[in-house]
Structure formats: C-alpha cells, structure tokens
Amino acid sequence: MTTRRGLFVAPFDALADPGLVGDLAASADAAGWDGFFVWDHLQYGDRVSAIADVWTCCAAVAMRTEKLLFGPMVTPLARRRPQVLARQAASLAVLSGGRFVLGLGLGDDWVGEFSSFRDEPDPKVRGRMLDEGLEVLTALLSGEQVDHDGNHYTVHSAGFHPAPSVPIWLAGRFGNQAPLRRAARHDGFFVIGLDSPGDLGEVSAALSEHEPAPGFELVIDLQPEQAPVPWLDRGASWVLTRIGPFDLDLTEVRRIVEAGP
C-alpha cells in the first residue's frame, strides 16, 4: 500500500491570512506533498489570538494548486447547517476539479468553541446531530431529491446540483468506538491521539471488523520532528505533518513545506 503524505495546518496567528495559506499550499504542491488540510476553529484559547476562516482558506488552496487533495480537517458538523455545508462542499469540489475532501467530526468545547456562542455544548447531543447531519448531507450531495424530518434537521423536497463526488473522512480519538464505527460507513478515519505505531495496528484491526469500503483511508498526524517511517507499515494510508497550533513561525513553516515529504 502506498502511503500518502500531507500537511495538517492550523491557520492561526502568523498563518491567519487565507492568501498566505494559499501561498503555502502552492509551495506544498510544488514540493511534492499529496495533501493540505486546514483546521476549522472559531477560537483556540489564550495562546491563539488570530484565526482565518477555513472555507476562505480552502477556496484559496483550490485556486493555487493543481494536484493536492485538501479540505477542512475537521469541521464540527453540529455547528453547521448541513444544507449550507453541502453547497460549500460541492462548490469546492467543482472549483478544484474533484480534489476536495470533507473532514467532519464531533468537535470539542474545551475553550468554549460551542458554549461561547450558544451552540450545543453536550457531546452526546452533538453526536446525534452529527449522525443525522451526515444523513442529510450525504443525501443532498447525491443529487437526489431529499425529504427528511428529524429531531435536528428538516428538508422538504430539495435536490441539489451540481452533485460531484465528495469523500467524507470522520475524525475521532483513539480508543473511542463510536467515531470508528461512524467513519467505517464513509470514506476515511482521521484518528487522533495515538501514542505509538502499535496503536495504529489496533485501529486497523477494529476497522476491519466493520468492513469499510475499498479505498477507505486511515489517516494520522505527526509532529514535524516525528519520523514517519515507523508508522508507514501499520496500515496508515495518509500520514500528515502537523503545523501548529502554537507559536507559529512563518520562516520555519516555509522550511517544512518546501522541504517536501
């Protein structure tokens, strides 16, 4: 299995400029990286003072690159309206010629990401919203007519076009079974919080029990100083290099990007 390499970029502080993110993505494309994925946050605690909007960043990446896969990694679906998200995802897929990947997850309220704005703070409720939102989102992205009356979302006689193919990767922390089961029904699993390559083997074994579709992606991220080699034979199809979140130095970021994978 060929493992692809990507960048996992927090658009914070020194990188909180969508034009600069587009520049970095263009450099990554030229340097041979396979993917460029952008964090989606509204706030990130006292150590981060500036944050760029993930959708504007993704549009910049789409316009400045030719080969990279890219997308938000990850968007908490519970704070988005799935019908609006479907339009955004489809438009980015068209804009990029089919290179857009939609990363979704539960999100975390550790710095008031939800409660500060009166969005849903309860992770169990957000989990139910995520499952129902995925049902609505995937139906709308199919291009078929959708009618849905649920606990959180309603759609009456809606059919969306264009309807390009949009891979969906779900994120979850290592050891939590609900995100793994959810991811196995879609196109990929971005597993967070692995301590060692051996943990990845455990994830691969657990995923196989749910029989994900052929081409399913198992995605991890590492710090820039971590060697990727020990992880490459443990089932990961994507190994991302994390850039951020704190004390970002633009010169060092450019060095990492331009060095390639």
N, C-alpha and C positions, 0 to 999 in steps of 0.2 A: 504493500500500500504506500502510495506517495503521500507524504505529509506536507501540507502547505503552510507557509509562514506568513503571518500578518502582524500588523500593529494595532494596539488597543490604546487609543489616545483620549486622554481627558482634556477637553477644550477649556482649560481653566487658566486664569491669571495670564501668564506670558503667551498662552495659546488661545486666549478668549477673543479671537478675531477670525471669523469664517474665511476671510480672504487668505490669512496666514495658514489656516488649516488646509485650504485648497492648495497652497504652495507646497506644503509638506507632503500632501498626497501625490502631487505631481512628481516630487523628488522620489517618493517611495515607488511610484510606478516605474520611473526610470532606473531605480536601483535594484529592481527585481523582486520586490515584495509581492505577495499574492493577494493581500487584503489590507484594508484600512478601516477600522471600526471605531466609532466615536461614542463616548459616554453620554448618557442622557440624564442630566440632573438640573434641578432648579436652584438648589443650594447644596453646600457641602461642608458646613461647619465653619468655625472661625478662621481656619488656616487657608481658606479659599475665598477670595474677595470678588473675583470676576469669572463669569461663566458665559460661554457662547451657546446659542440655540442649536440643538442637534440637527434640526431639519434644514436650517440655512447652511450649516456645515456640510451636510450630505449633498445638498444641491451644488455647493462649490466643488466637492470631491468629484461628483458626477461630471461636471463640466471640465475639470482639469486633468482627468485621467482617461486611459483607454483600455486598460487590462484589469485593473484591480477590482475585486469584489469589495463592497463597502456597505455600511449601514449603521444604524444605532445599535449599541451593544451595552445595556439593553434598555428598551423603553418599558416603563411600568404601564401596562395596558389599562389598569384600573383608573388612571387619571386622564386617559384619553377617551374620546368618543370613537368607538370602532369604525363608524361610518366615515368619519373625517380621516382617521388613520388609513383606511382602505384607499381613499383618494390620494393621500400623500404617498403611500407605498407604490401604488400603480403609476403615479406620475414620475417618481424617481426611477422606477424600473424602465419606463419608456425613455426618460431622459438619458439613462446610462446604457441603453441597448441591452438590458437584461442582466446587469451586474449588481443589482440591489438585493441585499439580504435584510430581512426584518427580524431583529433580535428583540424578544419580548421576555418579560419576567414579572415577578410579584412586586419588586421594589422594596425599599427599606425606609422606615420612618425615623431612623436614629438621629437625624438632625432636623426633624420636623418637615421632611420632604412632602408629607401628606397633611399632617395635622396643622401645620402653619397656614394652610390655605383652605382648611375645612374639607379637604378630600378625605377619603376613607382611611382611617388610621389602623383599623383592625386587620391584621394579615390574613385571618381566616376568611373574612368577608372579601378582601381583595383577591384571595384565591378563587372564590366562587365567581367574582366579577371577571377574573382572568379567563376562567373556563368558558363562561357564557360569552364573553367578548371575543374569544377565539372562534367560537361557533359562528357569530355574526360576521366577524372579519373575513374568515375563510369563505363563507358563503358569498359575501359581496365580491371578493376577489375572483370568484369562479366565473363571474359574468352572468350567472343565472338569476332569475327573479327570486327575491328573498322576502319571506314573511316570517316574522319572529315576534313572539310575545313572551318575554321572560321576566324574571324578577328584577333585572337591572337594565335591560335594553329592549327597545321595541323597533321593529322595522315593518313597514307596510308597503308591499308591492314595489320594492325597489330593485332595480337591476343596473349594475354599474359597468360602464365601458369607458376606456379600454380595460381589458382584463388580462394583463400579462402574468406570466409565472413569477411568483414572489416566494422564494424559500423562507421558511419561518424557523428560526432557532430559538429554543426556550432555554432560559438560564435557571440555575439552582445551585444551592450549596451542597457540597459533598456530604453524603450521609442522609440527606432528606429525600425520601422516596417519592413524594407527590410530584416534585418538579421533574424527576427522572421519568415517571410514568407519563406525565403530560408531554414531555419532549419526544418520547418514543412514538407518539401519534403524529408527529410533524417531521421536520427535516433535519434537526440537529439539536445537540445538547451542549451548552456552554457551562461547564462545571466549574464552580468557584470554590476555593478553599482547600485545594489538595495540598497535602503536606509532603508527599513523596510520589515517585513514579509508581510504586506499588499500589497506591490508592487508585490510580487510573485503571489498573487491571481489574480492580473490584468494580469500578463503574462500568467497564466494558462488559463484564460478566452479568451484571444486573440488567444492563440494557438488552443483552441478547435474550433474556427471558421474556421480554416484551415484543420481540421480533419487529424492530423498526424496519422501514422500507429500505430497499437497496439504495446506496448512495447517501445514507444517513451520515451526518457529520458529528464527530466528537471533538469538542473544542476546549482548549485550556489556554491560560495565560501565565506567563512567567515574567519575573523582573528582568531588566536588561542584563544584570550580572549573572543570571542563572544560565547554565549550559543547557541547551535544548536536547542534546544527544540522548541522555538517559530516558527521556520521555518519548522518543520517536518510535520505539518498538513496543510501546504499551497500549497501542490502539488509538492514539490521537490522530485525527485526520487534519487538524489545524492546531498549530502552536503559535500563539500570539505573544508579542513582546509588549509589556505594559509600559506606557509613558504617562506618568503622573501617579497620584493626583497632586502631590505637594511639592512646593519649592522648584517649580519647573524653570529650567534654564534653557533658553532658546538655542544657544550655541551647542549645548550638549544634546538637545533633542535633534537638531540638524545632523550632528555627527552620527547618532544612532540610525536615523532614517537613511542617510546617504551611504552608510556602510553596507546596507543591504542585509539580507537574511543569511 
